């Protein structure tokens, strides 16, 4: 191996000083250059990691906020649909109440009208009976040509009305 070093003219003293110089340079570079650079790189790496974590947290928060917002919108839609359904039911119930009330009122009006018609008919029949009785008396008086007293006249009218009344009832 000595021949190898001699072939390349290696001086061990110079080589020793060069190794010492290299070690000193390596120590100085490590202490003053590599350590601060590595410290800055570590700080930067930590900041980047923290930034990535913060970004992940922010993304999760955004996703949660979006999910909450969608849930709130869905809940609001559900409540709105329920309110619309309740309003429609109330409107339908009110409509039915109004229709029922109108039908009841119409039936009452029709019943009153029928009652008035019956009352008017009875009144007209009573008037007609009175007139018929007077006409019958007048006709009977002319036929008989004699005068009758009031009790006899009344008895004849009542008999006539009794005969006429079943005939009128059969026509109604």
C-alpha positions in Angstrom: 0.0 0.0 0.0 3.0 2.3 0.6 3.8 2.0 -3.2 0.3 3.1 -4.0 0.7 6.3 -1.9 4.2 6.9 -3.3 2.9 6.5 -6.9 0.5 9.3 -6.3 3.1 11.3 -4.2 0.9 11.5 -1.1 2.4 13.5 1.7 1.0 12.2 5.0 1.8 15.4 6.8 -0.1 17.4 4.3 -2.9 14.8 4.3 -3.1 15.0 8.1 -3.3 18.8 8.0 -5.9 18.7 5.3 -8.0 16.2 7.3 -7.7 18.4 10.4 -8.6 21.5 8.3 -11.6 19.6 6.8 -12.7 18.6 10.3 -12.4 22.2 11.5 -14.3 23.4 8.5 -16.9 20.7 9.0 -17.2 21.8 12.6 -17.5 25.5 11.8 -20.0 24.8 8.9 -22.0 22.6 11.2 -22.0 25.1 14.0 -22.6 28.3 12.1 -24.2 27.3 8.9 -25.9 23.9 9.0 -27.5 24.2 12.5 -29.1 27.6 11.7 -30.2 26.4 8.3 -31.5 23.2 9.7 -33.2 25.1 12.6 -34.9 27.4 10.0 -35.9 24.4 7.9 -37.3 22.7 11.0 -39.2 25.9 11.9 -40.5 26.2 8.3 -41.5 22.6 8.3 -43.3 23.0 11.6 -45.1 26.1 10.2 -46.1 24.3 7.1 -47.3 21.3 9.1 -49.3 23.7 11.4 -50.6 25.5 8.3 -51.7 22.1 6.8 -53.4 21.1 10.1 -55.1 24.5 10.3 -56.2 24.1 6.7 -57.6 20.7 7.5 -59.4 22.1 10.6 -60.7 25.0 8.5 -61.9 22.5 5.9 -63.6 20.4 8.5 -65.2 23.5 10.1 -66.4 24.6 6.6 -67.8 21.2 6.0 -69.5 21.2 9.4 -70.9 24.7 8.8 -72.1 23.6 5.4 -73.8 20.6 6.9 -75.4 22.7 9.6 -76.5 25.2 7.1 -78.1 22.5 4.9 -79.7 21.0 8.0 -81.1 24.4 9.0 -82.4 25.0 5.4 -84.0 21.5 5.4 -85.5 22.2 8.8 -86.8 25.6 7.6 -88.3 23.9 4.5 -89.9 21.3 6.6 -91.4 23.9 9.0 -92.5 25.9 6.0 -94.2 22.9 4.5 -95.8 22.1 7.8 -97.1 25.7 8.1 -98.4 25.6 4.6 -100.2 22.2 5.4 -101.7 23.7 8.6 -102.8 26.8 6.7 -104.4 24.7 4.0 -106.1 22.6 6.6 -107.4 25.7 8.4 -108.6 27.1 5.1 -110.3 23.9 4.2 -111.9 23.7 7.7 -113.0 27.4 7.4 -114.4 26.7 3.9 -116.3 23.7 5.2 -117.7 25.7 8.1 -118.7 28.6 5.8 -120.4 26.1 3.4 -122.2 24.4 6.3 -123.3 27.7 7.8 -124.5 28.8 4.4 -126.4 25.6 3.9 -128.0 25.9 7.3 -128.9 29.5 6.7 -130.4 28.6 3.3 -132.4 25.8 4.9 -133.6 28.2 7.6 -134.6 30.8 5.0 -136.4 28.1 2.9 -138.2 26.8 6.1 -139.3 30.3 7.0 -140.4 30.9 3.4 -142.4 27.6 3.5 -143.9 28.6 6.9 -144.8 32.1 5.5 -146.3 30.5 2.4 -148.4 28.1 4.6 -149.4 31.0 6.8 -150.4 33.1 3.8 -152.3 30.2 2.4 -154.1 29.6 5.6 -154.9 33.3 5.8 -156.1 33.4 2.2 -158.2 30.3 2.8 -159.7 31.9 5.9 -160.5 35.0 3.9 -162.0 32.9 1.1 -164.1 30.9 3.6 -165.4 34.2 5.0 -166.2 35.5 1.6 -167.7 32.2 0.5 -169.8 32.2 3.7 -171.0 35.7 3.0 -171.7 34.8 -0.7 -173.5 31.7 0.4 -175.5 33.6 2.9 -176.4 36.2 0.3 -177.3 33.5 -2.2 -179.3 31.6 0.3 -181.0 34.7 1.4 -182.0 35.5 -2.1 -183.2 31.9 -2.7 -185.2 31.7 0.4 -186.4 35.3 0.3 -186.9 35.4 3.9 -185.1 36.8 6.8 -183.2 34.7 9.2 -182.1 35.6 12.7 -178.4 35.6 13.6 -178.2 32.2 15.4 -179.9 30.4 12.4 -177.6 32.2 10.0 -174.5 31.1 12.0 -175.6 27.5 12.2 -176.1 27.4 8.4 -172.7 29.0 7.8 -171.0 26.5 10.1 -172.8 23.6 8.3 -171.7 25.0 4.9 -168.1 25.4 6.1 -168.1 21.9 7.5 -169.1 20.6 4.1 -166.7 22.8 2.2 -163.6 22.2 4.5 -163.2 18.5 3.6 -163.4 19.4 -0.1 -160.6 22.1 0.3 -158.4 19.7 2.3 -158.6 17.1 -0.5 -157.4 19.7 -3.0 -154.4 20.8 -1.0 
